[in-house]
Amino acid sequence: MSKVLYFGLFSGLFSVVFLILGLLVSVAFYSLLERKVLSYIQFRKGPNKVGFIGIVQSFSDAIKLLSKGLMVLEKYNIFIYYLVPLFMFIISVLIWVVFPYMGGMFLFSLGFLFIICLLSLGVYMLIFSGWSSNSVYSMLGGLRGVIQSISYEVSLVITMFFGFIYVGGFDISVFFFFQVYGNWFMLMVFPLVCILLISMMAEVNRTPFDFAEGESELVSGFNLEYSGVGFVMLFMSEYMAILFMSFFFVILFMGGDYYSLIFFIKLFFVSFFFVWVRGSFPRYRYDKLMMLTWKIFLPVSLSFFMFNWGVYLFVCWNFFG
């Protein structure tokens, strides 16, 4: 019995370490992809000096940032200031345990509720990172990010609930069985898919909704006073959130065949969409951003949700008693 217990602990620890290393490498290459794509959109070369065609540029940047000293501010809440980047990084890694791994590292039937809880915790990290720095610009960036994330979380969650109505549970691994023959949910509710993609970009503070990082007025937003390890953790957590949103979108609306190569090709194209939008559109206006979610996205997503819930109840009542 003790050998089985030790083997389970060792395999669980190995799975967690492998997950973290895989995420770090994914973030490094995704940031390199973003810089290369944006450079060609803007008619320049981008990273091309370090390694072959700049392929190790992200790793050299990581070493440079990790070797920098920590910034010591004059008046700041030191305890929260140093803990917020660590907690934000932990949340971004922890949200990936819902991935239906072939080895069965973590299996639980309430994965969607777990995702919602962790996304909501990220809002606290935004406001604490801006407040603990005791900087006006960081605080304004944190407030912008919190208001934006909370507003778009509402339409995001309501839109995601559509799929879970039809699968009859909160386990994301069952989506593969409902879309196995090519009947993607994306083809059934295309307007909801557009709302979901835009809400995802606003949720992770990406262009054209990156109001927490207004260069002309806030410089870098809530992470303005961070440097070195703290900045690296905040940077990696943002890109992990982008990759997770892409993964979650593919699971819910594009087949969910998570053990095939096609799944990762679809994941690449959805994550590439975030970069493509960043290079194509200017920043939105803040009042229009708020109007978009409360006056357009929320009524439309609620209408779709009530309609689909009514159809589900009608089918269950008339055909299954």
N, C-alpha and C positions, 0 to 999 in steps of 0.2 A: 504493500500500500504506500509506503514511504517513497519507493522508487517512482511509482506512478505520480505521486504528488510533486516530487522534484522535477520529473520530466514535464509535467504540466506548467510548473512555474518557469522552468527554463524556456520552454517553447513560447509561453506568453511574453516573457521578457525579450526573447529574440525577435518575436513578431513586432513588438513595440519599437525596438531599436531599428529594425528593418524599415518600419513605416516612417520613422522620423528621418532616417537617411534618404529614403526615397523621396520624401517631400522636399528635403533640402536641395537635392539634385534637381528635382522638377522645378522648383522656384528659380534656381540658378539659370537653367536653360530657358525657362519661360521669360525671364527678364532679358536674357540675351536675344531671344526671338523678338520681343517687343522693341528693343532698341534697334535691331537690324531692320525690321519692317518699317518703323517710323522714319528711320534714316532714308530708306529708299522712297517712301512717300514724299519726303521733304527734299529729295534730290541731293542726298549726300551719302557718304559711305558708312558712317557709324563705326562701331568697334571692329577693327580689322588689323590691329598690331600685335596683340598678345596671343600667341599661339597661332595655329592654322586658321586663317580668316577670322581671328578674334574669338575662337571657340572657348578659350579659358579666361575671357575677360571678366565674367561674373565671379569666378573663383578668386581671381586676383583682387577684385573689388571687395570681396568678403574678407580676405586676409587683411587688406588695408584698413577696413572699418573696424574689424575686431582687434587690431593692434593699436587703435587710437585710445587715448586716455578718456576717462569719463569727465563730462563737464560738471563743474562745481558752481552752482548758482549762489547768488547772495541771499535771497529770501525764497525758500521753497520748502515744500513738505517732503523731506528727504525719503521717508518711509514709503509713501505712495508713489513718489516720483520714480524710484528704482524698481518697485514691484509691478507697476502697471505693464511695462513691456513684457516681463516674464509671464504674467497672467494672460496677456493677449496672445502670446505665442503658444501657451499651453491650450487655450481655448481653440485656436486654429488647428492644432494637432489633434486635440481630443475629438473634434467634430468628424474626423475621418474614420473613427472606429465603426461608423455605421456602414462602411463599405462592406458588401457581402463577400468576404474573402473565401477563397476555395478551401483554405485550411480551417475555417470556422474560428477565427481568433476571437471575435465578439459577435454573438448572435442574440438579438433581442427584438421583440415584436413591436416595440414602441419607438422605433428609430426616428420617425418624423417628429414626434413630440420632443425627443432628445435634441434634434437639430434646432427646433424653434427656441428651446430654452438656451442653447449655447449662442444662437444669433442674438438673443435678447441680452445676454451677459456682455456681449461685445460693445453694447451701447454704454454700459458703465465704464468700460475701459477708455472709451473716447473722452467722456467728460472728466474722468479722473486724471487722464494724461494732460489735458488742457488746464485743469484747475491746479494741479500740484506744482506746475512750473511757476506759478505766480506771475505769469506774463499776460498782458492784455490780449496780444495777438493769438497766443495759444488758447486762451479761454474762449475767444470769439470763434476760432476754428473748431474747438471742441463742441461749442453750442450749435454751430451750423451742422456739424456731422451728426450730433445726437438727434436734432429735430428732423433732419433728412432721413436718418436710418429708421427712427420710430414711425415716421409717416409712411414710408414705403414698405415697412414690414407688414403693415395691415393688408395692403393689396397683395403683397407677395404671398402671405400665408393663405389668404382666401383663394388665390389662384391655384396654389399647390393643393388645396383641399379637394379640388375637382377630381384628380386622379384617385385619391384615397377613398372617395365615395364609391367608386366603381370596383376597386379591388377589395373593399370591405375590411380594411384594417390599416395599421400604421407601419407595417413592415415594408421597407422599400425593396427588399429582395424579391417580392412576389410580382413586381411589375414586369419582369421578364416573361412570366407565364401568360400574362394578359396581352402581350405584344409580340409573341413569338412568331406569328405568321405575317409580320409586316404591317399589321393594323395599328400603326402608331397613334397614340393619343394626340400627337401634334396635328395630324390630319383631320381629327374630329373637331378640335376647338382652336383654330389658328388665331383668332383675335386674342384669346387668352394667352397664347404663346408669345405674341408680341408684347403684351402687358407684362408677362413674366420676365422676359429678357430685359426690358427697360427697367423694371423694378429691381432686378439683380444688379444692374449697373449702378443704380442709385444707392442700393444697399451697401455696396462695397466701395462707394465714393470714387467711382471711375468717371472719366470724361464721357459725355459732356455734363456730368453731374458732380464733378469734384469740387464742390463749394467749400469743403473743409480746407482746401489748399489753393486759395486765391493768391496767385503770385504778386499781383499789384497791390493788395491791401494786407494780406496775412502771411506772405512769404511761403510758409509751408504748413500752416494750420496748427493742429493740435500737437504735432511732433516737432515743432519749431526748436524747442530748447533741448532736444535729445541729440546725442552724438555717440559714436562708437557702438558698443554692444546694444544699448537701448534702441538706437535708430535701426540697427540691423534687425532686431526682433520685431519692431513695428512694421518695417518694410516687408519682412518675410510673412508676417501674419496677414498683411493685405493681399499679397500674391497667392498665399494658400487659400484665402477666401475666394479669390477669383477662380482658381482651379477647382475648388469644391463646388462652387455654383455651376460651373460648366459640367462637372460630373453629375451633379444632382439633376440638372436639366436633361441630360442624355438619358439618365435612368427613368425619369418620369415621362418624357414625351417622345423619345427617339428610339424606343426598342428595349433598352435595358439589358442587352445581351452582354453582360459584364465579363464573361469569360472568353470573349472572342476578340480578334484583332480589329474587327469592324467597330467595336465599341470605342476603342482608343483612337481610331481615325475620326469618328464623330466627335469625340471629346476634344481632339486637336482643333477641329474646325470651329467648334463653339467657343473655345478659349481664344482662337485666332480672331473671332468676331469682336471680342472686347478690344483687342489691339487695333483692328481695322476701324472701329468706331472712333477710337481715340485720335487716329490720324486723319479722320474725315470731317469731324464736326467741331465747331467752337463750343466754348462753355455756355451753358444755358443761363437764363436770368433767374434769380432765386425765387422771386414771387411767382413766376411762371412754373417753376419746378413744384412749388407747393400747390398751385392751382391744378397742375396736371394730375397729382395723385388724389387730392380730396374731391375734385369736381368731375374728373373723368374716369380715372382708374378705379376708384372705390365704387361708384355706382355700377359701372360695367361689370366688375368682378363679382359684386354682390348679386347682380341680376343673373349672371351665369351660374353662380353657386346655388341660388334658390331654384332656378330652372332645373339644374341637374339633380339637385336633391329631390325635387318633386317627381322627376322622371324615375329616379331610383326607388322612391317609395311607391309609386304607381306600379312599377314592374313587380316589386316584391309583394305587394298586396294582391295583385290580380293573378300572378302566375305561380307564386310560391306560398300563397296563403298567409 
